[in-house]
């Protein structure tokens, strides 16, 4: 077998083309990395809000259960919900037609770096209703 003929300068031009594209990957990474970091921080903030949402719903359930079995539901449900909820939570109790409803809300401050400057604070609210039980 004979080797394929090569044109003069073909290898040299191929080497120059490879050298010319050497920094392209670095530039693409430099352009894409800030977007990826911002996306990752956005996901972290979303998880923080979801965690607070679950905590608020659980606090409302605790407050509704405490109010449903108490002799005085109006004065028992809110403190129980506040104790079970995240810090700086606010709770309200409403009673009607034999059902007690506890609503808990908390302001979630968007304090994840970079995301906090882009998004306003989020109010997370959860409520739970239970039938009043006879004392």
C-alpha positions in Angstrom: 0.0 0.0 0.0 1.1 3.4 -0.7 0.4 6.4 1.5 -2.1 8.9 0.4 -0.5 11.9 -1.2 -0.5 15.0 0.8 -0.6 18.4 -0.5 2.2 20.8 0.4 1.4 22.6 3.6 -1.7 20.6 4.5 -0.5 19.4 7.8 0.8 22.9 8.7 -2.6 24.5 8.0 -4.4 21.8 10.0 -2.1 22.5 13.0 -2.8 26.3 12.7 -6.5 25.7 12.6 -6.3 23.6 15.8 -4.3 26.4 17.5 -6.8 29.1 16.4 -9.7 27.2 18.0 -7.9 26.6 21.3 -9.5 29.4 23.3 -13.0 29.0 22.0 -14.0 26.5 24.7 -12.6 28.9 27.4 -14.6 31.8 26.0 -17.8 29.7 25.8 -17.3 28.6 29.4 -16.7 32.2 30.5 -20.0 33.2 28.9 -22.1 30.3 30.2 -20.8 30.0 33.7 -22.5 33.1 35.1 -25.8 32.0 33.7 -25.4 28.5 35.2 -24.5 30.0 38.6 -27.5 32.3 38.5 -29.7 29.3 37.7 -28.3 27.3 40.5 -28.9 30.1 43.0 -32.4 30.5 41.7 -33.0 26.8 42.4 -31.6 27.2 46.0 -34.0 30.1 46.6 -36.9 28.0 45.3 -36.0 25.2 47.7 -35.9 27.7 50.6 -39.4 29.0 49.7 -40.7 25.4 49.4 -39.3 24.5 52.8 -41.0 27.5 54.4 -44.2 26.5 52.6 -44.1 23.1 54.2 -43.3 24.5 57.6 -46.2 26.9 57.4 -48.7 24.2 56.4 -47.5 22.0 59.2 -47.8 24.9 61.7 -51.4 25.5 60.5 -52.2 21.8 61.1 -50.8 21.9 64.6 -52.7 25.1 65.4 -56.0 23.7 64.0 -55.6 20.4 65.9 -54.9 22.3 69.1 -57.9 24.6 68.6 -60.2 21.7 67.6 -59.7 19.9 70.9 -59.5 23.0 73.2 -62.3 24.4 75.3 -61.4 27.9 74.0 -60.3 27.4 70.3 -59.8 31.1 69.6 -57.1 31.6 72.2 -55.4 28.2 71.8 -55.0 27.8 68.1 -52.9 30.8 67.2 -50.2 30.4 70.0 -49.8 26.7 69.1 -49.4 27.5 65.4 -46.9 30.2 66.1 -44.8 27.9 68.4 -44.8 25.2 65.7 -44.1 27.6 62.8 -41.0 29.3 61.5 -39.8 32.4 63.3 -41.7 35.6 62.7 -44.9 33.6 61.7 -48.3 35.2 62.1 -51.4 33.1 62.8 -55.1 33.8 62.8 -58.0 31.6 63.9 -61.6 31.7 62.5 -64.5 29.6 63.8 -67.7 29.0 61.9 -70.2 26.2 61.5 -68.4 23.8 63.9 -65.1 24.2 61.9 -62.0 25.9 63.1 -59.6 27.3 60.5 -56.1 28.4 61.3 -54.1 30.4 58.8 -50.4 30.9 59.2 -48.3 33.3 57.1 -44.6 34.2 57.1 -42.6 36.6 55.0 -39.8 34.8 53.2 -36.9 37.2 52.6 -35.1 36.4 49.4 -31.6 36.5 50.9 -29.8 34.1 48.5 -26.9 36.0 47.0 -27.7 37.7 43.6 -31.3 36.3 43.7 -32.3 38.5 46.6 -31.6 41.6 44.5 -33.7 40.3 41.7 -36.8 39.0 43.5 -39.0 40.7 46.1 -39.8 39.2 49.5 -42.4 36.4 49.2 -45.3 35.9 51.6 -45.9 32.2 52.3 -49.3 31.3 53.6 -50.8 28.0 54.7 -54.2 27.1 56.3 -55.8 24.1 57.8 -59.4 23.4 58.9 -60.6 20.9 61.4 -64.0 20.1 62.9 -64.5 21.2 66.5 -64.6 18.3 68.9 -66.8 18.5 72.0 -64.8 19.3 75.2 
